[in-house]
Amino acid sequence: MRVDLFDFELPAERIALRPASPRDSARMLVVPANGGFEDRRVRDLPSYLRPGDALVVNDSRVIHARLSGRRLRGQLAANVEATLIERLDASHWRALMRPAKKLAVGDRIRFADDDRGLDARVEAKGDDGEITLAFELAGPAQDVAIEQAGVMPLPPYIAGKRSADARDETDYQTIFARETGAVAAPTAGLHFTPQLLAAIEARGVSLHRVTLHVGAGTFLPVKAENTDLHKMHEEFARVDAQTAQALNETRAKGGRIVAVGTTALRVLESAADDAGRILPYARRTGIFITPGYRFRAVDMLLTNFHLPRSTLFMLVAAFAGLERMKAVYAHAIESGYRFYSYGDACLLERCDT
């Protein structure tokens, strides 16, 4: 499909720089498969769920992936910045570096000037500022040093307008976060509070966790003119056997699977077979969902409002229909909904026609 079919105009003032407080007070645009829209709040979510439904969340935890450092080359030093985008093994990371032109293979970079010893060597250079870094520290010791030296990697549409601060330490982390490895938050999960979870449980809805470590590719625009030419960045995903069994039992009993966020949806669709049965899964996925995709696992989706021409807007267009989602976004813009990571949400029913 032509990528320009997924374009729309978004006023800059619609981009949220801070989340709603409390989290579940964010607005929620309810989009049934047939009929009009309903303007509600995220705290109203339980009323749209049924006893026996299953709510699936992504439990990935955001790391302090943005690191400031100095390139050390003989007597020459230069300031550089790294955004870690993927762990390759216990000591190696792929990173986006600025300015990459100042770096050569073999260069040493110091990211901390104290006894944390967070030094790395440039092992390889790729396209668009991508660097492979080999850290001297490995494993848990490296994790601790990165958390101490780095800062929260806010999305570019927020970071371009303000710096990360202490509030982002909690604001940009979901209450489900426990599996360390994401460099961006699974943002639909940011709307949840303990009170909302208690109301969902009282409704007779079960809660299940999957993992997808969100990469920086989630922010990259689709540069191709046709979706067939776009290649997704792969991300690690996991569904354990117990969760897969519980979700299959939910479907067998007539319950619906409700994905919290496009990342949870992508995990489940990656793990589902052609018959819709969810299987245990623990590997990288590069699933790219565009209109025409046949959904096998997910019945409803809670998600934020996404960037124009993005793979995420393509996904929701596949889930609820392109023309429908264009109308949804036009209504959201007209009605003052807040967009992107710290913005409002929409609740979509799958449309199979």
N, C-alpha and C positions, 0 to 999 in steps of 0.2 A: 504494500500500500504506500501511497505518497505520504511522506512525513508531514507535509504542509497541511494535510487534513486534520492534524492534531494541534494546530496552532490556534491561539486566541490572544486577545489583548487583555493584559492584567495591569491595572493602575498600581503604581509603586506603593501607594498608601495601604493597599490590601495585604502587603507582606507583614506578617507578625514578627516583631522583634523580641517579644516576651510572651510567655504562655498566659492563659487565663488562670485566675486564682479565685477559688480553689480549682484544681485541674478539671473536675467534672462539671464545672460551670460553663465550659466551652460550648459554643453552639453546635448543633448537630442537625444537618439537613437529611431528613429521612426520604429515601427514594424507593418506593415500592416498584415491583416489576411492571405493574400497570397502574395508571392513575397519576395524580398530581404529586406535589412535594409537600412535606410537612416541616415546618421550622420548629425545632425542639432544642433541648440541651442534652449533653452527654449523660447527665444524671438520669435522664428519662430512658436510657437504653434498656433497663430490665423490662419495661412494659412492652418492648418489641421482641422479647425473647419468650420462648415457651418452655414449660417444664420438660426436661428430657433433651433439650438442646445442649450442644457442647461449644464452649467458648475457647478458642485456641490463641494463645499469646506467644510472642517471641521473647525468650528470656536472655537474649544476648546483652552483654554489658559493654558500654562504651569505654574505651581506654583513653588516656591522655595522649592522643596520637600526634599532636602538633608539638614539635621540638625546635627550639632555637639553638643554633650551634655555631662553631667556628671551624672553617677549613684550615688545617695545619699542613703547610707544604714548605719545608725548610724554614726560612725566616719570614715567609709570606703567609699572612692570615687573611681570611675573608669571612664575613658574616653570611650564614646561610640558614634556611628554614626547611625543615622536613615535615611532611605529613605522612605518617605511616599508613599504608593502605592494605597490606596483606602480610601476615606472618608466613614465611616459607618453611621454617623449621625452628629449632630451639634458639638459634642465634641470628638467623637471617630474616630480613624484612624487605618487601618492595615498598618504595616510598616515592612520593612526588617531592622534588627538591626545587627550591627557588634561591638564587638563580642557578639553574642547572649548568649554564655555560661556564660557570666558575669552577666546575668540578671535572676531574679526570679520574679514570680508573686507577686505583691505588692510593688516592688521596685519603688522608685521615681526617675525621671530623670529631670534634669534642663537643658533646651536648651538655656536659655538666663540668663545672670548674672546681668541684670539691671531691670528697672521697667516694662519691657514688661511682666514679670511674665509667661513665657512660660514653665510651669512645666507640667509633665504628670506622670501617674502611669501605670505600667505594669499590664494590666488586664488579659491577657492570653498569652500563648506561644504555637506556632504551630511548623510545620516542617520547615527545611531549613532556620532558622533564622527569621521566621515570628512572629511578636509580635502584639498584640492588645494594643494600647495606649489610655488611657482616659485622655484627656487634661483638665486642670482646666478652661481654657478659652474655650468659645464656640462661634459658629456663626461668624459674621463679625469681632469681636475683635480677635478671634483666627486667622482668615485669615490675618489680618494686622500683627500680631505678627510673624506668619510663614514667611511672605514675608520679614520682617525685619531681622529675625534671620537666615533664610535659604539661600541656594545658588541654582543656576540652576542645575538640576540633569542631567548632561551630560551622554550619553550612555556609558557603560563600555568600549567599544572599543575606545572611545575618552578619557574618564576620566582616563584610565590606562596609557595614554601617556602624558597628561597635565592636569592642574587644570582649572576649570571654571574661567573665568575672565569677565571684564566689557563688552567686545565685545559680549560674549555669551548672555548677557541680551537682545540684539536685534537680534543677529544672530539665536538664538534658539527659536524664537517666530515668527509665521507667521503674515502677515499683516491683516489676518482675525480674529485673536485671540480676543475673548471677553468673552467667557463663561469659567470662572475659574474652574479648576478641573483636568487637565491632569498632569501626572508626566513624560511624554515624548511628544515631539512635533509630530504633524502630518506632517512628513517631506517633503512630496511632495509639500505642501503649502509654504514651505520656499523659493521656486524659484520665487514667484510672486512679482512684483513691481507695483506701481501705473501706470506706463507707459504701462506695459503689460496688465493690466486690462482695460485700456482705449482702447487699440488696440483690445482686445477681444470684448468689448462692441460695438466698431465701426463696427465689423464684423457681428453684429446682433445676438450675443450669450448672453443669459441671465445668470446671476449669482445667485446661491442659496446656502444657508447655512444650514448645519446639524451639529449635535454635537455628538462626541464620545470622552469621556474622556480617553485618552490613558493611560493604566496602565503599570507598570514595567514588566508585563508578556510578553510584546512585545519583550523584550530582552532575554527571557529565551529560551534556546535550547530545542528541542524536545528530551526528554530522552528515550522515548519508541522506540522500534525497528520497530513498525508498527503504522501507523497513526490512526488505529482504537482504539489504547490504549491510545492515547493522549487526555488530557482534557484541553480545553482552559480556560484561566482566563477570567471571565466575566467583562464587562465594561459597564458603563452607556451610552446609546445612545438616541438621540431624533431627530424626524422629526416632525415639527409642521404641522397643517392641511393646512395652506396656501401654504407651500412649497410642500407638497404632492399633492395638487390639481394642482399647477403650473407644476410640473414634469409630472403628468399624462396628462395634456393638451399638453405638449411638445411632448410626445410619440404619442398622438392621431393625431397630425398635421404632423407627420413624422420626427420630430426632434430626435436627439440622446442625450442620457444622458451620460455625460463625467464626471467620478469621478476623483477628484484630491486626489489621495492617497488611499491606501488600507483601511484606516479607514472610509472614506466617502463611499467607496464601501460596506464595511461591514454593515454600517448603512442602506443603501438603500436596500441591499439584505435581511436584517433582517426585514425591514418594508414592503417588497413586498409580495403580496399573490401569489398563484399558477398561476394566470393569468397574473402576472407581474404588477398589479396595486399597487402603493405605498400608504400605509395607514399611518395615523398619528401614531407615535410611541414614547413612553417615558418610557423605562425600560432597564434593563440590557440585554446584548446580549453576548452569548458565541459561536456565529456562527463560525464554523471551515470549511473552504473551501479548498477542495483538488480535484485533477483531477477526473472527473466524475460528479461534481456538475453542475446542470443546472442553469445558470444565468438567472434571471428574470427581472432585472431592469437596469443594466449598460451595455452600448454599447462600451465605450472606457475608458481607465484607464491611467492616468499619475501617475507614481510611481518612486521611487528611486530604486537603486540596493540593494538587500537584502542579508542577511547572508545565507550561506549554511545550509541545514537541518532545516531551520526556517519555521514557519507557513506562513510567508509572501512570501517566495519563492514558497511554495506549492500553495498559492493562485494565484500568477501570472502564475504558471504552469497550473492551472485549467483554467485560463482565456484565455491563448494564446497557450496552448499545452506544455507538458513537454519537448519533444524533441526540439521544437521550442525555448523554453526559455533556454535550455542548449546551443543551438547554439547562441542565443542572448548574453548570459553571456560570452561565449567563445570569441565572437567578441568584447564585451565591455572590457574584460581583455586584449586582444591582442592589442586593439586600445587605451588603456590608460584611459578609463573612470574611474571616481572616485566613490567609493562605500559608501553606508550607509548614515547616517543621513545628513551629510554635503556634500554628493556626488552629482553626476549627475543624470539625469532622463531618463526614457524611456516612450514612448507613445505607448500603446498597443491597437490594435483593437481586439475585442473579436473574438475568433475562436470557432465555434460551432461544428466542426467536430472532 
